[in-house]
Protein backbone atom coordinates (compact mmCIF):
# COMPACT_ATOMS: atom_id res chain seq x y z
CA UNK A 1 0.00 0.00 0.00
CA UNK A 2 2.75 2.47 0.97
CA UNK A 3 4.93 1.52 -2.00
CA UNK A 4 1.95 2.02 -4.27
CA UNK A 5 1.52 5.55 -2.86
CA UNK A 6 5.25 6.16 -3.34
CA UNK A 7 5.07 5.12 -6.99
CA UNK A 8 2.08 7.40 -7.44
CA UNK A 9 4.00 10.24 -5.75
CA UNK A 10 6.99 9.65 -8.05
CA UNK A 11 4.78 9.79 -11.15
CA UNK A 12 3.01 12.91 -9.84
CA UNK A 13 6.39 14.53 -9.17
CA UNK A 14 7.52 13.85 -12.74
CA UNK A 15 4.39 15.53 -14.13
CA UNK A 16 4.12 18.52 -11.79
CA UNK A 17 7.80 19.19 -11.03
CA UNK A 18 9.81 17.57 -13.86
CA UNK A 19 13.20 18.87 -12.71
CA UNK A 20 12.83 17.34 -9.25
CA UNK A 21 11.10 14.32 -10.76
CA UNK A 22 14.02 13.66 -13.11
CA UNK A 23 16.40 13.48 -10.18
CA UNK A 24 14.05 11.27 -8.15
CA UNK A 25 13.08 8.95 -11.02
CA UNK A 26 15.79 6.37 -10.29
CA UNK A 27 14.98 6.01 -6.59
CA UNK A 28 14.20 2.51 -5.33
CA UNK A 29 12.21 2.00 -2.12
CA UNK A 30 12.97 -0.01 1.03
CA UNK A 31 11.39 -0.07 4.50
CA UNK A 32 13.62 0.61 7.50
CA UNK A 33 12.08 0.74 10.97
CA UNK A 34 15.38 1.88 12.51
CA UNK A 35 14.93 5.40 11.15
CA UNK A 36 12.38 7.99 12.26
CA UNK A 37 11.20 9.23 8.86
CA UNK A 38 13.18 8.71 5.62
CA UNK A 39 16.68 8.85 4.20
CA UNK A 40 18.29 8.40 0.79
CA UNK A 41 21.71 8.04 -0.84
CA UNK A 42 20.41 8.95 -4.31
CA UNK A 43 19.72 5.34 -5.33
CA UNK A 44 17.78 3.91 -2.39
CA UNK A 45 14.93 5.68 -0.58
CA UNK A 46 14.56 4.11 2.89
CA UNK A 47 11.54 4.95 4.98
CA UNK A 48 9.74 4.23 8.22
CA UNK A 49 6.35 2.57 7.48
CA UNK A 50 4.55 4.31 10.32
CA UNK A 51 5.80 7.74 9.27
CA UNK A 52 4.91 7.40 5.57
CA UNK A 53 1.50 5.81 6.04
CA UNK A 54 0.24 9.08 7.55
CA UNK A 55 1.46 11.20 4.63
CA UNK A 56 -0.60 12.26 1.65
CA UNK A 57 0.69 11.63 -1.87
CA UNK A 58 1.62 15.31 -2.14
CA UNK A 59 3.63 15.11 1.10
CA UNK A 60 5.38 12.03 -0.26
CA UNK A 61 6.27 14.07 -3.34
CA UNK A 62 7.99 16.51 -1.02
CA UNK A 63 9.90 13.67 0.71
CA UNK A 64 11.10 12.26 -2.62
CA UNK A 65 12.14 15.70 -3.90
CA UNK A 66 13.99 16.38 -0.64
CA UNK A 67 15.93 13.12 -0.88
CA UNK A 68 16.74 13.64 -4.54
CA UNK A 69 18.01 17.18 -3.96
CA UNK A 70 20.27 16.11 -1.07
CA UNK A 71 21.86 13.65 -3.46
CA UNK A 72 22.04 16.07 -6.36
CA UNK A 73 23.71 18.79 -4.30
CA UNK A 74 26.28 16.40 -2.80
CA UNK A 75 28.39 16.45 -5.98
CA UNK A 76 29.46 19.99 -5.08
CA UNK A 77 31.39 18.59 -2.11
CA UNK A 78 30.88 21.78 -0.14
CA UNK A 79 31.14 20.24 3.32
CA UNK A 80 34.89 20.99 3.70
CA UNK A 81 35.79 20.80 7.42
CA UNK A 82 32.22 21.15 8.67
CA UNK A 83 30.55 18.57 10.92
CA UNK A 84 28.53 16.02 8.92
CA UNK A 85 25.36 16.08 10.99
CA UNK A 86 25.18 19.86 11.23
CA UNK A 87 25.90 20.27 7.52
CA UNK A 88 23.13 17.77 6.75
CA UNK A 89 20.74 19.85 8.86
CA UNK A 90 21.79 23.11 7.17
CA UNK A 91 21.31 21.68 3.68
CA UNK A 92 17.94 20.28 4.75
CA UNK A 93 16.72 23.74 5.78
CA UNK A 94 17.95 25.21 2.49
CA UNK A 95 16.39 22.50 0.30
CA UNK A 96 13.05 22.49 2.13
CA UNK A 97 12.79 26.25 1.79
CA UNK A 98 13.23 25.89 -1.98
CA UNK A 99 10.62 23.12 -2.24
CA UNK A 100 8.04 25.19 -0.32
CA UNK A 101 8.72 28.09 -2.69
CA UNK A 102 7.76 25.77 -5.51
CA UNK A 103 4.33 25.17 -3.96
CA UNK A 104 5.11 21.71 -2.64
CA UNK A 105 3.41 20.42 0.50
CA UNK A 106 5.77 19.78 3.43
CA UNK A 107 4.96 16.88 5.78
CA UNK A 108 5.10 17.27 9.55
CA UNK A 109 8.35 17.11 11.50
CA UNK A 110 10.58 18.36 8.70
CA UNK A 111 13.32 20.96 9.10
CA UNK A 112 11.77 24.22 7.94
CA UNK A 113 12.17 27.72 9.40
CA UNK A 114 11.17 31.02 7.81
CA UNK A 115 14.36 32.72 9.03
CA UNK A 116 16.44 30.57 6.66
CA UNK A 117 14.51 31.52 3.53
CA UNK A 118 16.78 32.46 0.57
CA UNK A 119 19.91 31.49 2.51
CA UNK A 120 22.68 29.25 1.23
CA UNK A 121 23.52 26.15 3.26
CA UNK A 122 26.86 27.72 4.24
CA UNK A 123 25.07 30.68 5.82
CA UNK A 124 22.59 28.45 7.65
CA UNK A 125 25.41 26.25 8.94
CA UNK A 126 27.22 29.25 10.42
CA UNK A 127 24.06 30.32 12.27
CA UNK A 128 23.33 26.82 13.56
CA UNK A 129 26.91 26.34 14.69
CA UNK A 130 26.82 29.55 16.69
CA UNK A 131 23.60 28.46 18.42
CA UNK A 132 24.35 24.85 19.39
CA UNK A 133 25.78 24.26 22.87
CA UNK A 134 28.46 21.75 23.83
CA UNK A 135 26.08 19.15 25.30
CA UNK A 136 23.75 19.20 22.31
CA UNK A 137 26.74 19.06 19.99
CA UNK A 138 28.10 15.89 21.67
CA UNK A 139 24.68 14.21 21.68
CA UNK A 140 23.98 14.97 18.03
CA UNK A 141 27.45 13.81 16.97
CA UNK A 142 27.01 10.50 18.82
CA UNK A 143 23.57 9.98 17.31
CA UNK A 144 24.84 10.76 13.83
CA UNK A 145 27.73 8.30 14.10
CA UNK A 146 25.34 5.53 15.22
CA UNK A 147 22.99 6.10 12.30
CA UNK A 148 25.70 6.66 9.68
CA UNK A 149 25.22 4.41 6.67
CA UNK A 150 27.54 3.19 3.97
CA UNK A 151 27.76 5.75 1.21
CA UNK A 152 28.24 5.42 -2.56
CA UNK A 153 31.93 5.15 -3.44
CA UNK A 154 33.72 8.23 -4.73
CA UNK A 155 34.16 6.76 -8.23
CA UNK A 156 30.49 5.78 -8.49
CA UNK A 157 29.45 9.17 -7.11
CA UNK A 158 31.46 11.01 -9.76
CA UNK A 159 29.88 9.10 -12.65
CA UNK A 160 26.37 9.44 -11.19
CA UNK A 161 26.81 13.19 -10.76
CA UNK A 162 27.92 13.61 -14.36
CA UNK A 163 24.89 11.66 -15.53
CA UNK A 164 22.65 13.88 -13.38
CA UNK A 165 24.18 17.07 -14.79
CA UNK A 166 23.63 15.81 -18.32
CA UNK A 167 19.96 15.12 -17.50
CA UNK A 168 19.44 18.59 -16.06
CA UNK A 169 21.19 20.26 -18.99
CA UNK A 170 18.86 18.38 -21.33
CA UNK A 171 15.84 19.52 -19.31
CA UNK A 172 17.07 23.11 -19.54
CA UNK A 173 17.07 22.84 -23.33
CA UNK A 174 13.64 21.20 -23.46
CA UNK A 175 11.78 23.38 -20.94
CA UNK A 176 11.77 27.11 -20.48
CA UNK A 177 10.62 27.61 -16.91
CA UNK A 178 12.87 26.57 -14.04
CA UNK A 179 11.80 25.83 -10.46
CA UNK A 180 12.06 28.82 -8.14
CA UNK A 181 15.45 29.08 -6.44
CA UNK A 182 16.87 26.34 -8.71
CA UNK A 183 19.66 28.58 -10.03
CA UNK A 184 20.72 29.44 -6.50
CA UNK A 185 21.41 25.76 -5.77
CA UNK A 186 23.11 24.99 -9.11
CA UNK A 187 25.18 28.06 -10.05
CA UNK A 188 27.59 25.95 -12.15
CA UNK A 189 24.73 25.15 -14.56
CA UNK A 190 23.69 28.76 -15.02
CA UNK A 191 26.96 30.66 -15.17
CA UNK A 192 25.66 32.98 -17.90
CA UNK A 193 22.23 33.70 -16.43
CA UNK A 194 22.65 33.88 -12.66
CA UNK A 195 21.80 37.19 -11.01
CA UNK A 196 25.19 38.77 -10.30
CA UNK A 197 23.74 40.97 -7.56
CA UNK A 198 22.61 37.91 -5.63
CA UNK A 199 26.01 36.31 -6.17
CA UNK A 200 27.77 39.39 -4.78
CA UNK A 201 25.64 39.28 -1.67
CA UNK A 202 26.08 35.52 -1.38
CA UNK A 203 29.87 35.98 -1.45
CA UNK A 204 29.69 38.61 1.26
CA UNK A 205 27.22 36.61 3.37
CA UNK A 206 29.42 33.53 3.36
CA UNK A 207 32.50 35.53 4.36
CA UNK A 208 30.60 37.50 6.97
CA UNK A 209 29.39 34.25 8.58
CA UNK A 210 32.82 32.64 8.45
CA UNK A 211 34.89 35.35 10.11
CA UNK A 212 36.71 33.95 13.11
CA UNK A 213 38.16 35.22 16.35
CA UNK A 214 40.03 33.52 19.21
CA UNK A 215 38.38 35.40 22.07
CA UNK A 216 36.23 33.91 23.38
CA UNK A 217 37.39 30.46 22.12
CA UNK A 218 35.02 27.84 20.76
CA UNK A 219 33.67 26.01 23.84
CA UNK A 220 32.97 22.77 21.97
CA UNK A 221 36.61 21.67 22.03
CA UNK A 222 37.83 23.10 25.35
CA UNK A 223 37.33 19.76 27.14
CA UNK A 224 39.72 18.16 24.61
CA UNK A 225 42.41 20.73 25.32
CA UNK A 226 41.98 22.67 22.06
CA UNK A 227 41.36 26.42 21.93
CA UNK A 228 39.89 26.74 18.45
CA UNK A 229 38.56 30.03 17.08
CA UNK A 230 34.92 30.88 17.69
CA UNK A 231 32.53 32.15 15.03
CA UNK A 232 32.03 35.90 14.86
CA UNK A 233 29.08 36.86 12.69
CA UNK A 234 28.28 40.31 14.04
CA UNK A 235 30.56 42.53 11.96
CA UNK A 236 31.17 42.66 8.22
CA UNK A 237 34.62 44.16 7.73
CA UNK A 238 35.79 44.51 4.13
CA UNK A 239 37.66 46.76 1.72
CA UNK A 240 35.75 48.00 -1.34
CA UNK A 241 37.88 49.46 -4.12
CA UNK A 242 36.29 51.42 -6.96
CA UNK A 243 38.19 51.97 -10.19
CA UNK A 244 37.84 55.66 -11.06
CA UNK A 245 40.22 55.61 -14.01
CA UNK A 246 39.46 57.25 -17.34
CA UNK A 247 38.21 53.98 -18.88
CA UNK A 248 35.24 53.85 -16.47
CA UNK A 249 32.32 55.84 -17.91
CA UNK A 250 29.71 57.57 -15.75
CA UNK A 251 27.10 54.81 -16.22
CA UNK A 252 29.43 52.07 -15.03
CA UNK A 253 30.65 54.24 -12.18
CA UNK A 254 27.03 54.79 -11.09
CA UNK A 255 26.51 51.01 -11.05
CA UNK A 256 29.62 50.55 -8.91
CA UNK A 257 28.48 53.12 -6.35
CA UNK A 258 24.88 51.88 -6.30
CA UNK A 259 26.02 48.40 -5.38
CA UNK A 260 28.39 49.71 -2.78
CA UNK A 261 25.32 51.33 -1.23
CA UNK A 262 23.41 48.07 -1.61
CA UNK A 263 26.12 46.29 0.39
CA UNK A 264 25.71 48.86 3.17
CA UNK A 265 21.95 48.37 3.20
CA UNK A 266 22.20 44.58 3.31
CA UNK A 267 24.11 44.27 6.58
CA UNK A 268 23.25 45.58 10.03
CA UNK A 269 26.80 45.84 11.31
CA UNK A 270 29.81 46.68 9.18
CA UNK A 271 33.03 48.60 8.82
CA UNK A 272 33.83 49.19 5.15
CA UNK A 273 36.96 50.89 3.86
CA UNK A 274 36.00 52.51 0.54
CA UNK A 275 39.01 53.32 -1.61
CA UNK A 276 38.76 55.16 -4.93
CA UNK A 277 41.77 54.67 -7.15
CA UNK A 278 43.10 54.76 -10.71
CA UNK A 279 46.89 54.51 -11.03
CA UNK A 280 47.17 55.72 -7.45
CA UNK A 281 45.07 56.03 -4.30
CA UNK A 282 42.74 58.98 -4.75
CA UNK A 283 40.39 58.75 -1.75
CA UNK A 284 40.02 56.55 1.35
CA UNK A 285 36.91 56.73 3.51
CA UNK A 286 35.58 54.43 6.22
CA UNK A 287 31.82 53.79 6.45
CA UNK A 288 29.79 52.59 9.43
CA UNK A 289 26.03 51.89 9.79
CA UNK A 290 24.00 55.06 9.24
CA UNK A 291 26.68 56.90 7.24
CA UNK A 292 25.57 58.69 4.07
CA UNK A 293 27.48 58.16 0.83
CA UNK A 294 28.93 61.19 -0.94
CA UNK A 295 29.89 60.32 -4.50
CA UNK A 296 33.24 61.94 -5.18
CA UNK A 297 34.69 59.72 -7.95
CA UNK A 298 38.14 61.25 -7.82
CA UNK A 299 40.52 60.08 -10.56
CA UNK A 300 40.40 59.85 -14.33
CA UNK A 301 43.95 58.65 -15.02
CA UNK A 302 45.33 55.26 -16.03
CA UNK A 303 44.66 51.94 -14.25
CA UNK A 304 47.19 50.24 -11.98
CA UNK A 305 45.94 47.74 -9.39
CA UNK A 306 49.25 47.45 -7.53
CA UNK A 307 48.97 50.65 -5.44
CA UNK A 308 45.64 49.50 -3.98
CA UNK A 309 46.99 46.17 -2.72
CA UNK A 310 50.21 47.79 -1.44
CA UNK A 311 48.12 50.39 0.38
CA UNK A 312 45.82 47.78 1.94
CA UNK A 313 48.81 45.76 3.19
CA UNK A 314 50.23 48.81 4.95
CA UNK A 315 47.18 50.79 6.06
CA UNK A 316 44.60 48.01 6.57
CA UNK A 317 46.73 44.95 7.47
CA UNK A 318 43.81 43.04 9.03
CA UNK A 319 41.77 43.17 5.79
CA UNK A 320 40.52 39.72 4.74
CA UNK A 321 38.33 40.62 1.76
CA UNK A 322 38.80 43.11 -1.06
CA UNK A 323 35.90 43.73 -3.47
CA UNK A 324 37.32 45.52 -6.52
CA UNK A 325 34.81 47.17 -8.92
CA UNK A 326 36.67 47.67 -12.21
CA UNK A 327 36.65 46.99 -15.95
CA UNK A 328 39.65 44.72 -15.35
CA UNK A 329 42.07 46.47 -17.67
CA UNK A 330 45.19 47.52 -15.80
CA UNK A 331 48.46 46.34 -14.27
CA UNK A 332 48.11 43.52 -11.74
CA UNK A 333 50.41 42.78 -8.80
CA UNK A 334 53.12 40.22 -9.49
CA UNK A 335 52.27 38.21 -6.37
CA UNK A 336 48.93 37.03 -4.96
CA UNK A 337 47.82 39.12 -1.93
CA UNK A 338 47.18 37.45 1.43
CA UNK A 339 43.45 38.34 1.48
CA UNK A 340 40.55 37.08 -0.64
CA UNK A 341 39.77 39.20 -3.70
CA UNK A 342 36.54 39.44 -5.68
CA UNK A 343 36.75 41.32 -8.99
CA UNK A 344 33.39 42.76 -10.11
CA UNK A 345 33.52 43.56 -13.84
CA UNK A 346 31.20 44.37 -16.77
CA UNK A 347 32.65 41.34 -18.58
CA UNK A 348 34.88 38.49 -17.46
CA UNK A 349 38.57 38.58 -18.25
CA UNK A 350 41.42 36.40 -17.01
CA UNK A 351 42.92 37.58 -13.73
CA UNK A 352 46.01 36.21 -11.96
CA UNK A 353 44.21 35.71 -8.63
CA UNK A 354 40.84 35.96 -6.92
CA UNK A 355 37.29 35.31 -8.18
CA UNK A 356 35.59 37.21 -11.00
CA UNK A 357 31.93 38.21 -10.93
CA UNK A 358 30.49 39.50 -14.19
CA UNK A 359 27.94 42.29 -14.06
CA UNK A 360 24.92 41.20 -16.07
CA UNK A 361 22.44 43.99 -16.67
CORQUI-V335791 format. One record per pair of residues at least 12 apart in sequence whose ideal C-beta (glycine too) atoms are under 7 Angstrom apart, sorted by the first residue. I is the first residue (numbers start at 1). J is the second residue. If there is no record, write none. Layout:
i j
I J
I J
This chain:
i j
2 49
2 52
2 53
3 29
5 57
5 60
6 29
6 60
8 57
9 57
9 60
9 61
9 64
10 24
10 25
10 64
12 57
12 61
13 61
13 64
13 65
17 65
17 102
17 179
18 171
18 175
19 168
19 171
19 178
19 179
19 182
20 65
20 68
20 69
20 179
22 167
22 171
23 68
23 69
23 72
23 164
24 64
24 65
24 68
26 43
27 40
27 45
27 64
27 67
27 68
28 43
28 44
28 45
29 45
30 44
30 46
31 47
31 49
32 46
32 47
32 48
33 48
33 49
35 48
36 48
36 51
37 51
37 109
38 51
38 63
38 67
40 67
40 70
40 71
41 71
41 151
41 152
42 71
42 152
42 160
45 64
45 67
55 107
58 105
59 105
59 107
61 104
62 99
62 104
62 105
62 106
62 107
63 107
65 99
65 104
66 95
66 96
66 99
69 95
70 91
70 95
72 164
73 91
73 185
75 161
78 122
82 125
83 141
84 144
85 140
85 141
85 144
86 125
86 128
86 129
87 125
89 111
89 128
90 121
90 124
90 125
90 128
91 121
92 111
93 111
93 112
93 113
93 116
93 124
94 116
94 119
94 120
94 121
94 124
96 110
96 111
96 112
97 112
97 116
97 117
98 181
98 185
100 112
101 180
101 181
102 179
102 180
120 202
120 206
122 206
122 209
123 205
123 206
123 209
126 209
126 210
126 231
126 233
129 231
130 231
130 233
134 219
134 220
137 220
168 189
169 189
196 357
196 358
196 359
196 360
197 259
199 357
200 259
200 344
200 357
201 266
203 342
204 236
204 263
207 321
208 233
208 236
208 267
209 233
211 232
212 229
212 231
212 232
213 229
213 230
213 232
214 227
214 229
216 230
217 230
218 230
234 269
235 269
235 270
235 271
236 267
236 269
236 270
237 270
237 271
238 272
238 321
238 323
239 273
239 275
239 312
239 316
239 319
239 321
239 322
240 260
240 272
240 274
240 323
241 275
241 277
241 308
241 322
241 324
241 325
242 256
242 260
242 276
242 325
243 277
243 278
243 303
243 325
243 326
243 327
244 276
244 277
244 278
244 282
244 297
244 298
244 299
244 300
245 278
245 299
245 300
245 301
245 302
245 303
246 300
246 301
247 303
247 327
247 329
248 327
252 346
253 297
255 359
256 325
257 293
257 295
260 274
261 293
264 287
268 289
269 289
270 289
271 286
271 288
272 287
273 286
273 316
274 287
275 308
276 296
276 297
276 298
276 299
277 299
277 307
277 308
278 299
278 300
278 301
278 302
278 303
279 301
279 302
279 303
279 304
280 307
281 307
281 308
281 311
282 298
282 299
283 296
283 298
303 329
303 330
304 330
304 331
305 330
305 331
305 332
305 333
306 331
306 333
309 333
309 337
319 339
320 339
320 340
321 339
321 340
322 339
322 341
323 342
323 344
324 341
324 343
324 344
325 344
326 343
326 345
327 345
327 346
328 343
328 345
328 349
328 351
332 351
332 352
336 353
341 353
341 354
342 354
342 355
342 357
343 356
343 357
344 357
344 359
345 358
345 359
346 359
